[in-house]
Amino acid sequence: MKKLPGININKPAIKVRHSELQRDGDSKYRSQCPVCKVGLLLMERDRITFQLKETDRCTHCGQSFIYEDIQEIRLK
């Protein structure tokens, strides 16, 4: 079955632990989407505070995520 772009854009956010996601290559933050396995979670920073954001969205399927371990990640 082909994974359609944006198919999950209106679905509720899924809580995940960033530390348990599959990384994309040797990136410390960029991860593969656990839902569609095609897109990436890029882990953006807030434009004002520069803190890593608690929420993310897959670049392909549009699924949104909430990082349960964001406080730990921000301390690294």
C-alpha positions, -999 to +999 in steps of 0.1 A: +000+000+000+013+034-010+018+059+019-001+091+009+014+125+018-005+143+045-028+113+052-025+117+090-026+155+092-060+156+111-053+127+134-047+134+171-011+137+183+007+106+195+029+107+226+064+093+220+098+092+236+124+107+213+150+085+228+132+054+215+128+066+179+149+053+150+174+080+140+179+091+104+215+084+096+239+099+122+217+128+132+213+133+170+177+148+166+163+138+132+142+106+134+122+084+111+084+087+115+072+057+135+038+058+118+045+059+080+083+049+081+088+073+051+089+108+066+111+124+092+106+142+125+130+171+124+127+184+160+124+221+155+134+250+178+112+278+190+120+309+170+121+332+201+136+310+229+155+286+207+144+257+229+136+224+213+098+222+207+077+196+226+057+189+194+067+177+160+051+166+127+061+141+101+073+156+069+055+130+049+023+117+065+016+148+086+011+129+119+018+151+149+037+139+179+044+151+215+078+142+230+072+129+265+110+131+273+115+167+260+128+180+294+155+154+294+164+162+258+167+199+265+192+192+293+216+174+269 
